[in-house]
Amino acid sequence: MTHLLSLADWSAELIEKTIELGMRVKQNPKEYAHALDQRTLMMFFQKPSLRTRTSFEVAMVQLGGHAIYYDLGASPWSKGKESIPDTACVVSRFCDALSARLYSHAELEEMAEYATIPVINALTDYEHPCQILGDLMTLKEKKGKLKGLKLAYLGDGNNNVTHSLMFGCSKVGMDLSVGCPKGVDYEPQPAVLAKAKEFAKKSGSKVEIFYETRSAIAQADVVYADSWMSYHIPEEKRDERFRIFQPFQVNAQAMSYAKPSAVFMNCLPAQRGAEQTAEVIDGPQSIVFDQAENRLHIQKAILLTLVGRA
C-alpha cells in the first residue's frame, strides 16, 4: 500500500506517472467519471482551506465517489479522548482513503502507521506534496518539460511549500534556487537540504541557497512566491517578518532577472504588496489560477493512483 506523506518517499517515476495521469484526466474527464464509484475519502482538517478542501471534494464527486469533511477541532482526538492509532483504525474500516491537513507531520506519520488505507498529506508543518505535484503538472503543461528547467523560490525557506519544492524539483531534474534571509527561522532545514541535494545528484540537477534576490532568480524559467505568514506563526511577528522578507519580494525588478519567458507562481492565498506586487501576480507572466485549477486534476490523479485505477 502506498501513502503520499512526503515527495521524498516517491520515486521520480511515480511522480512523473502521476503528473501524466493528471494531464490525461484533465483532457478526458468523462473517461474517469466512474473510476471511484462507491469509494469514500475521509478528510481530516485542523487548518482552514479553500483550495485543498474544495479540490478534494470536487475530485471525489467527479470520479464517482464521496468525500467526508471532518473538523478535528471538535473531535474526540483533539480533546484527548481518542488516540491517533484508534482514529486511524476506525476510519480504515469505513473509508477507502484518508487525507489529513494537520499542524504536526509526526501525527500524520503516526496516522499512516496504523491506517490500513492510503493516507494523503493535505498539508502539514513539514510538507505540502499535493500542491507541488499540481505545480509540476502546471509547468509540464506550460513548458512542455520539467527536466532542465530552473525554478527560483523567494521568501520563507523554512516552510512546507519550500520543502516539497526542494524534493519535487530535485526528483524530476529541475534546478531549484531558494532566495531567503539568513537564519534558522528562514532557511530550509539542513536535513531537507541534504536530502534534496542527494536527489538532485541522481537526477542531474542542483539545489542552491542564496541570501539575495538577483543571484537566486538569474535566468530562472519559473519564479515562485509564498506567504510570509504561515498559519502557525503568531500575528505579533508580522511586522518583524515583513521587514525581514521585504528584500525578497517578487516585483517587476525581481522578475527582470529571470528569463523573458519566465512564469510566476504562488500557491495561494496571496497578499498583494507583500510576497509579490499586484503588478506581478495580476500581470501576463502570472499563472497562479491555472496552478490553482490543477489542484483538482492532480488530486484526481493522486486518488486514482492510490485507491483507484491509474
LONUSE-816000 format. One record per residue (C-alpha): x, y, z; residue in one letter; residue number from 1. Coordinates in steps of 0.001 Angstrom, whole numbers, plus 524288, in hexadecimal, padded with zeros to 5 digits. Layout:
BEGIN
+-------+-------+-------+---+-----+
!  east ! north !    up ! r !   k !
+-------+-------+-------+---+-----+
!     X !     Y !     Z ! A ! NUM !
...
+-------+-------+-------+---+-----+
//
This chain:
BEGIN
+-------+-------+-------+---+-----+
!  east ! north !    up ! r !   k !
+-------+-------+-------+---+-----+
! 80000 ! 80000 ! 80000 ! M !   1 !
! 80511 ! 80D7C ! 7FC39 ! T !   2 !
! 8032A ! 81A02 ! 803EF ! H !   3 !
! 8060C ! 82802 ! 7FFEE ! L !   4 !
! 80C7C ! 82DAF ! 80BFF ! L !   5 !
! 8189A ! 833CD ! 805F6 ! S !   6 !
! 81DAF ! 83558 ! 7F825 ! L !   7 !
! 82A8E ! 83044 ! 7FD75 ! A !   8 !
! 823D1 ! 822F9 ! 7FE5C ! D !   9 !
! 81F48 ! 822C3 ! 7F037 ! W !  10 !
! 8281E ! 81EE7 ! 7E4FB ! S !  11 !
! 82A29 ! 827D8 ! 7D968 ! A !  12 !
! 822E2 ! 81DD1 ! 7D142 ! E !  13 !
! 816F0 ! 81DFF ! 7DA0D ! L !  14 !
! 816E4 ! 82CD8 ! 7DA69 ! I !  15 !
! 817A9 ! 82DC1 ! 7CBA5 ! E !  16 !
! 80D7D ! 82310 ! 7C9BB ! K !  17 !
! 80409 ! 82A37 ! 7D2B8 ! T !  18 !
! 8063B ! 8370F ! 7CB84 ! I !  19 !
! 80396 ! 83081 ! 7BE79 ! E !  20 !
! 7F73F ! 82A67 ! 7C405 ! L !  21 !
! 7F2C5 ! 837AA ! 7C8EE ! G !  22 !
! 7F449 ! 83D30 ! 7BB48 ! M !  23 !
! 7EC8F ! 831EB ! 7B55F ! R !  24 !
! 7E1AE ! 83352 ! 7BF5D ! V !  25 !
! 7E0F6 ! 841DA ! 7BC8A ! K !  26 !
! 7DFC4 ! 83F7C ! 7ADF3 ! Q !  27 !
! 7D61A ! 8341E ! 7AEEE ! N !  28 !
! 7CE27 ! 835A0 ! 7BB7B ! P !  29 !
! 7C2C9 ! 82D42 ! 7B6B2 ! K !  30 !
! 7CBC9 ! 8218E ! 7B556 ! E !  31 !
! 7CDE3 ! 821C2 ! 7C40B ! Y !  32 !
! 7C024 ! 825AD ! 7C855 ! A !  33 !
! 7BDAF ! 81890 ! 7CF0C ! H !  34 !
! 7CB95 ! 814D9 ! 7D295 ! A !  35 !
! 7C910 ! 8164E ! 7E12D ! L !  36 !
! 7BAE0 ! 811FF ! 7E1BB ! D !  37 !
! 7B70B ! 80E2A ! 7EF9C ! Q !  38 !
! 7C419 ! 81303 ! 7F4F4 ! R !  39 !
! 7C4BD ! 81C5A ! 80086 ! T !  40 !
! 7CF56 ! 825F0 ! 8047A ! L !  41 !
! 7D014 ! 82A96 ! 81299 ! M !  42 !
! 7D5C0 ! 83854 ! 813A4 ! M !  43 !
! 7DB59 ! 83C76 ! 820C6 ! F !  44 !
! 7DDD7 ! 84B0C ! 82289 ! F !  45 !
! 7E48F ! 85250 ! 82D9A ! Q !  46 !
! 7E7B0 ! 85E03 ! 824DB ! K !  47 !
! 7DE32 ! 865B4 ! 81C47 ! P !  48 !
! 7DEB9 ! 863E8 ! 80D9D ! S !  49 !
! 7D831 ! 86896 ! 80130 ! L !  50 !
! 7DFA9 ! 861AE ! 7F658 ! R !  51 !
! 7E310 ! 8550E ! 7FD68 ! T !  52 !
! 7D58D ! 85208 ! 802AC ! R !  53 !
! 7CE15 ! 8564B ! 7F694 ! T !  54 !
! 7D703 ! 84F6A ! 7ECF0 ! S !  55 !
! 7D6AC ! 8427E ! 7F453 ! F !  56 !
! 7C7DB ! 842DA ! 7F5F6 ! E !  57 !
! 7C581 ! 84653 ! 7E7BC ! V !  58 !
! 7CF6A ! 83C2A ! 7E368 ! A !  59 !
! 7C858 ! 8314B ! 7EA99 ! M !  60 !
! 7BB15 ! 83571 ! 7E53F ! V !  61 !
! 7C026 ! 83637 ! 7D74E ! Q !  62 !
! 7C675 ! 828CB ! 7D8AC ! L !  63 !
! 7B9B2 ! 822D9 ! 7DD78 ! G !  64 !
! 7BD2E ! 82231 ! 7EBE0 ! G !  65 !
! 7BA36 ! 829B7 ! 7F840 ! H !  66 !
! 7C225 ! 8320E ! 801B6 ! A !  67 !
! 7BF93 ! 8347C ! 81029 ! I !  68 !
! 7C4A3 ! 840FD ! 8166A ! Y !  69 !
! 7C827 ! 83F50 ! 824C4 ! Y !  70 !
! 7CC72 ! 84AE3 ! 82D09 ! D !  71 !
! 7D630 ! 845B2 ! 836DA ! L !  72 !
! 7D45B ! 851A6 ! 83F6C ! G !  73 !
! 7C7DE ! 84BDA ! 8450B ! A !  74 !
! 7CC21 ! 83DA4 ! 844BF ! S !  75 !
! 7CECE ! 8341F ! 84FEC ! P !  76 !
! 7DCEB ! 833A7 ! 84B11 ! W !  77 !
! 7DF0D ! 84233 ! 84D2A ! S !  78 !
! 7D918 ! 84139 ! 85AC3 ! K !  79 !
! 7E213 ! 83611 ! 85E91 ! G !  80 !
! 7D71A ! 82C1A ! 85F09 ! K !  81 !
! 7DB9F ! 823D6 ! 85395 ! E !  82 !
! 7E938 ! 82049 ! 84F0D ! S !  83 !
! 7EEBD ! 82204 ! 8416F ! I !  84 !
! 7F076 ! 8133F ! 83FB4 ! P !  85 !
! 7E245 ! 810A6 ! 84359 ! D !  86 !
! 7DD9A ! 81B90 ! 83A74 ! T !  87 !
! 7E561 ! 81628 ! 82F06 ! A !  88 !
! 7E090 ! 8084F ! 8315A ! C !  89 !
! 7D24B ! 80C52 ! 8320B ! V !  90 !
! 7D2B7 ! 814BC ! 825CD ! V !  91 !
! 7D987 ! 8099F ! 81EAB ! S !  92 !
! 7CD96 ! 80104 ! 82124 ! R !  93 !
! 7C44B ! 80AFE ! 81B24 ! F !  94 !
! 7CBAF ! 811D2 ! 81036 ! C !  95 !
! 7D49D ! 80F13 ! 804BB ! D !  96 !
! 7DE61 ! 81A29 ! 806BF ! A !  97 !
! 7E19F ! 82492 ! 810AF ! L !  98 !
! 7E6C9 ! 83243 ! 80E21 ! S !  99 !
! 7EB5E ! 83A79 ! 81990 ! A ! 100 !
! 7EEF3 ! 848D9 ! 81ADD ! R ! 101 !
! 7F606 ! 84967 ! 827DE ! L ! 102 !
! 7FF2A ! 85212 ! 82F79 ! Y ! 103 !
! 80856 ! 846DD ! 832CA ! S ! 104 !
! 80EE7 ! 83E55 ! 82899 ! H ! 105 !
! 81247 ! 834A2 ! 83353 ! A ! 106 !
! 803CA ! 832A6 ! 835F7 ! E ! 107 !
! 80187 ! 83025 ! 82778 ! L ! 108 !
! 80C3A ! 825DE ! 8277E ! E ! 109 !
! 80643 ! 81F75 ! 83377 ! E ! 110 !
! 7F914 ! 81F49 ! 82CB6 ! M ! 111 !
! 7FEFD ! 818B2 ! 820CD ! A ! 112 !
! 805BF ! 80EA8 ! 82966 ! E ! 113 !
! 7F8B9 ! 809A0 ! 82E7F ! Y ! 114 !
! 7EFD5 ! 80BFF ! 822CC ! A ! 115 !
! 7ECF7 ! 800BD ! 819B1 ! T ! 116 !
! 7E8D4 ! 80A0A ! 80ECE ! I ! 117 !
! 7F111 ! 813E8 ! 80733 ! P ! 118 !
! 7F3F9 ! 82076 ! 80E9E ! V ! 119 !
! 7F5E0 ! 82D3C ! 8073A ! I ! 120 !
! 7FD09 ! 83904 ! 80C97 ! N ! 121 !
! 7F3E4 ! 8446B ! 80A04 ! A ! 122 !
! 7FDE3 ! 84D71 ! 810C1 ! L ! 123 !
! 805D8 ! 84CAC ! 81D24 ! T ! 124 !
! 80FF7 ! 85568 ! 82368 ! D ! 125 !
! 81A51 ! 84DC5 ! 81BD0 ! Y ! 126 !
! 81511 ! 84BB0 ! 80E0A ! E ! 127 !
! 80A52 ! 84E8C ! 80434 ! H ! 128 !
! 80C31 ! 8440A ! 7F9C9 ! P ! 129 !
! 7FEEF ! 84541 ! 7F311 ! C ! 130 !
! 801AE ! 8538E ! 7F054 ! Q ! 131 !
! 80EE4 ! 850E6 ! 7EA3C ! I ! 132 !
! 80A00 ! 84593 ! 7E1EB ! L ! 133 !
! 7FFD1 ! 84EF5 ! 7DC86 ! G ! 134 !
! 80A46 ! 8593D ! 7DA5A ! D ! 135 !
! 812D6 ! 84FB4 ! 7D2E4 ! L ! 136 !
! 80732 ! 84BC1 ! 7CA92 ! M ! 137 !
! 804B5 ! 85A1A ! 7C785 ! T ! 138 !
! 812D2 ! 85C22 ! 7C371 ! L ! 139 !
! 81275 ! 84FF3 ! 7BAE9 ! K ! 140 !
! 80696 ! 855BC ! 7B40D ! E ! 141 !
! 80C94 ! 86338 ! 7B27E ! K ! 142 !
! 81AA2 ! 85F97 ! 7AF47 ! K ! 143 !
! 8190D ! 85238 ! 7A922 ! G ! 144 !
! 82349 ! 84C52 ! 7B223 ! K ! 145 !
! 8287C ! 84C84 ! 7C002 ! L ! 146 !
! 83676 ! 847B1 ! 7BF1B ! K ! 147 !
! 83FEF ! 852DC ! 7BCFC ! G ! 148 !
! 836D6 ! 85DB4 ! 7C17C ! L ! 149 !
! 83B32 ! 86706 ! 7CC32 ! K ! 150 !
! 8319C ! 86AED ! 7D6D7 ! L ! 151 !
! 834F5 ! 8762F ! 7DFEF ! A ! 152 !
! 82DB1 ! 876D3 ! 7ECD5 ! Y ! 153 !
! 82E1F ! 88390 ! 7F480 ! L ! 154 !
! 829DD ! 8855B ! 8028F ! G ! 155 !
! 828A9 ! 87C4E ! 80E36 ! D ! 156 !
! 831F8 ! 87104 ! 80C10 ! G ! 157 !
! 82DB2 ! 869EA ! 8185C ! N ! 158 !
! 81FE1 ! 86624 ! 814BF ! N ! 159 !
! 81831 ! 85ABE ! 80F51 ! N ! 160 !
! 8171F ! 85FB8 ! 8015F ! V ! 161 !
! 825BF ! 8622C ! 80081 ! T ! 162 !
! 828D4 ! 854A2 ! 805AA ! H ! 163 !
! 81FCA ! 84DFD ! 7FBEB ! S ! 164 !
! 82528 ! 8564D ! 7F0D3 ! L ! 165 !
! 832DA ! 85220 ! 7F494 ! M ! 166 !
! 82F2D ! 843C7 ! 7F448 ! F ! 167 !
! 82684 ! 84492 ! 7E838 ! G ! 168 !
! 82F9C ! 84CA2 ! 7DFB8 ! C ! 169 !
! 83BAA ! 844CE ! 7E353 ! S ! 170 !
! 834AA ! 83803 ! 7E060 ! K ! 171 !
! 83088 ! 83BEE ! 7D297 ! V ! 172 !
! 83D3B ! 8428B ! 7CE87 ! G ! 173 !
! 8399F ! 850D3 ! 7D059 ! M ! 174 !
! 84368 ! 85A8A ! 7D5D4 ! D ! 175 !
! 83E62 ! 86188 ! 7E1E3 ! L ! 176 !
! 843B5 ! 86DDD ! 7E802 ! S ! 177 !
! 83E4D ! 872C7 ! 7F4E8 ! V ! 178 !
! 83FE6 ! 88136 ! 7F7E9 ! G ! 179 !
! 83D8B ! 883B6 ! 80653 ! C ! 180 !
! 842C1 ! 88B36 ! 81218 ! P ! 181 !
! 84DA2 ! 88549 ! 81A39 ! K ! 182 !
! 849D9 ! 87E7A ! 826D4 ! G ! 183 !
! 8442F ! 8719F ! 82B76 ! V ! 184 !
! 83679 ! 87768 ! 82B9E ! D ! 185 !
! 8372D ! 87B08 ! 81D31 ! Y ! 186 !
! 83FFC ! 87119 ! 81663 ! E ! 187 !
! 83C4E ! 86348 ! 81230 ! P ! 188 !
! 83E90 ! 85907 ! 81C96 ! Q ! 189 !
! 84C3F ! 8531D ! 81B0B ! P ! 190 !
! 846FE ! 84537 ! 81A53 ! A ! 191 !
! 83DA4 ! 8490F ! 80F63 ! V ! 192 !
! 8487F ! 84FE0 ! 807E6 ! L ! 193 !
! 8519C ! 84442 ! 8093B ! A ! 194 !
! 84739 ! 83AD2 ! 80480 ! K ! 195 !
! 8436F ! 8439E ! 7F90D ! A ! 196 !
! 851AF ! 844A6 ! 7F4F7 ! K ! 197 !
! 85278 ! 835CA ! 7F4DD ! E ! 198 !
! 8469C ! 834FF ! 7EBF3 ! F ! 199 !
! 84C1E ! 83FCE ! 7E34B ! A ! 200 !
! 858E7 ! 8388F ! 7E1A9 ! K ! 201 !
! 85180 ! 82CBB ! 7DCAB ! K ! 202 !
! 84903 ! 834A1 ! 7D355 ! S ! 203 !
! 853E6 ! 83D6F ! 7CE48 ! G ! 204 !
! 84E4F ! 849EF ! 7D404 ! S ! 205 !
! 8526F ! 852ED ! 7DF1A ! K ! 206 !
! 84CB2 ! 85950 ! 7EB28 ! V ! 207 !
! 852A4 ! 8661D ! 7EFC1 ! E ! 208 !
! 85020 ! 86FE9 ! 7FAA6 ! I ! 209 !
! 8523F ! 87E85 ! 7F8AB ! F ! 210 !
! 850D2 ! 889C6 ! 8021D ! Y ! 211 !
! 84D4B ! 893E8 ! 7F7FA ! E ! 212 !
! 843C8 ! 894AE ! 7ECBF ! T ! 213 !
! 84B7D ! 896E9 ! 7E05C ! R ! 214 !
! 85403 ! 88AC0 ! 7E0FB ! S ! 215 !
! 8487F ! 88247 ! 7E4D2 ! A ! 216 !
! 83FFA ! 8869E ! 7D97B ! I ! 217 !
! 84A76 ! 887EC ! 7CEF5 ! A ! 218 !
! 845D4 ! 8813C ! 7C266 ! Q ! 219 !
! 83AA4 ! 87A61 ! 7C952 ! A ! 220 !
! 82FA0 ! 87444 ! 7C177 ! D ! 221 !
! 8267C ! 87520 ! 7CD25 ! V ! 222 !
! 825B0 ! 87EBD ! 7D872 ! V ! 223 !
! 81E08 ! 87A11 ! 7E442 ! Y ! 224 !
! 81928 ! 8816B ! 7F048 ! A ! 225 !
! 811A8 ! 87D2B ! 7FC58 ! D ! 226 !
! 80BCF ! 883D9 ! 80827 ! S ! 227 !
! 814FB ! 889E1 ! 81219 ! W ! 228 !
! 80B65 ! 88642 ! 81CED ! M ! 229 !
! 808A6 ! 877A9 ! 81DA0 ! S ! 230 !
! 7FD0E ! 87353 ! 825E7 ! Y ! 231 !
! 80526 ! 86FBE ! 831D6 ! H ! 232 !
! 80C5B ! 87CDA ! 832C9 ! I ! 233 !
! 8073F ! 88616 ! 83D64 ! P ! 234 !
! 8013C ! 892B4 ! 83866 ! E ! 235 !
! 80A37 ! 89AC6 ! 84110 ! E ! 236 !
! 815B7 ! 896A9 ! 83885 ! K ! 237 !
! 80FA5 ! 89C67 ! 82C38 ! R ! 238 !
! 8169B ! 8A997 ! 82C26 ! D ! 239 !
! 823E2 ! 8A3AD ! 82EF4 ! E ! 240 !
! 8225C ! 8992B ! 82486 ! R ! 241 !
! 81D98 ! 8A2C0 ! 81A4B ! F ! 242 !
! 82982 ! 8AB3D ! 81CCF ! R ! 243 !
! 832BB ! 89FA1 ! 81BB8 ! I ! 244 !
! 82C61 ! 89A0E ! 80F75 ! F ! 245 !
! 82A5F ! 8A6E7 ! 80834 ! Q ! 246 !
! 8372C ! 8A5A2 ! 8006B ! P ! 247 !
! 831E9 ! 898B5 ! 7FB33 ! F ! 248 !
! 82520 ! 89E14 ! 7F5E7 ! Q ! 249 !
! 82254 ! 899FA ! 7E7E3 ! V ! 250 !
! 82061 ! 8A6C0 ! 7E09A ! N ! 251 !
! 822E6 ! 8AB60 ! 7D2C2 ! A ! 252 !
! 83150 ! 8AD7A ! 7D5A4 ! Q ! 253 !
! 832BF ! 89FBA ! 7DAF3 ! A ! 254 !
! 82BA3 ! 899DF ! 7CF3C ! M ! 255 !
! 834F4 ! 8A10B ! 7C61F ! S ! 256 !
! 84009 ! 89846 ! 7CAEC ! Y ! 257 !
! 838E7 ! 88C23 ! 7C61C ! A ! 258 !
! 83794 ! 887EC ! 7B7F6 ! K ! 259 !
! 82E1E ! 89037 ! 7AFE6 ! P ! 260 !
! 825DC ! 883EC ! 7AE4A ! S ! 261 !
! 82555 ! 88163 ! 7BCFA ! A ! 262 !
! 8186A ! 87EBF ! 7C3B3 ! V ! 263 !
! 81459 ! 882D7 ! 7D15A ! F ! 264 !
! 80E2B ! 87979 ! 7DB1F ! M ! 265 !
! 8082E ! 87AB6 ! 7E8A5 ! N ! 266 !
! 80131 ! 86F75 ! 7EF5D ! C ! 267 !
! 7F72B ! 87915 ! 7F50E ! L ! 268 !
! 7F210 ! 87F58 ! 7FD34 ! P ! 269 !
! 7F9FB ! 88B31 ! 7F8F7 ! A ! 270 !
! 7FB63 ! 898A7 ! 7FECE ! Q ! 271 !
! 7FDC2 ! 8A317 ! 7F4A3 ! R ! 272 !
! 80813 ! 8AC89 ! 7F946 ! G ! 273 !
! 80E92 ! 8A23F ! 801DC ! A ! 274 !
! 81526 ! 89645 ! 7FBDB ! E ! 275 !
! 81232 ! 89BB0 ! 7EE52 ! Q ! 276 !
! 80CD2 ! 8A811 ! 7E87E ! T ! 277 !
! 7FF9B ! 8A90B ! 7E1E6 ! A ! 278 !
! 806CC ! 8AC5C ! 7D55C ! E ! 279 !
! 80D29 ! 89EF2 ! 7D55F ! V ! 280 !
! 8022B ! 89618 ! 7DA0B ! I ! 281 !
! 7F816 ! 89CBE ! 7D150 ! D ! 282 !
! 80180 ! 89E35 ! 7C5F0 ! G ! 283 !
! 8037A ! 89661 ! 7B96B ! P ! 284 !
! 80DF1 ! 88D70 ! 7BF1A ! Q ! 285 !
! 80544 ! 888BF ! 7CA34 ! S ! 286 !
! 7FF78 ! 87B17 ! 7C95D ! I ! 287 !
! 7FA4F ! 87A70 ! 7D744 ! V ! 288 !
! 7EC48 ! 8770E ! 7D3A0 ! F ! 289 !
! 7F05E ! 86C6D ! 7CA0A ! D ! 290 !
! 7F8B2 ! 86783 ! 7D540 ! Q ! 291 !
! 7ECFF ! 867BC ! 7DE75 ! A ! 292 !
! 7E42B ! 860C2 ! 7D4B3 ! E ! 293 !
! 7EDC9 ! 855B4 ! 7D335 ! N ! 294 !
! 7EC6E ! 85247 ! 7E18E ! R ! 295 !
! 7DF93 ! 84BEE ! 7DD74 ! L ! 296 !
! 7E577 ! 8440E ! 7D267 ! H ! 297 !
! 7F1BC ! 83FB2 ! 7D97C ! I ! 298 !
! 7E9EE ! 83B7F ! 7E558 ! Q ! 299 !
! 7E161 ! 83340 ! 7DC96 ! K ! 300 !
! 7EDF1 ! 82CFF ! 7D7CC ! A ! 301 !
! 7F2D4 ! 82B07 ! 7E5B3 ! I ! 302 !
! 7E609 ! 8248E ! 7E9A4 ! L ! 303 !
! 7E5FF ! 81BF8 ! 7DD8E ! L ! 304 !
! 7F40F ! 8180E ! 7E01D ! T ! 305 !
! 7F1D0 ! 814AB ! 7EE5B ! L ! 306 !
! 7E3FE ! 80F30 ! 7EEC1 ! V ! 307 !
! 7DEE6 ! 80DC6 ! 7E0EF ! G ! 308 !
! 7E356 ! 809CD ! 7D38C ! R ! 309 !
! 7EF07 ! 811A2 ! 7CEFC ! A ! 310 !
+-------+-------+-------+---+-----+
//
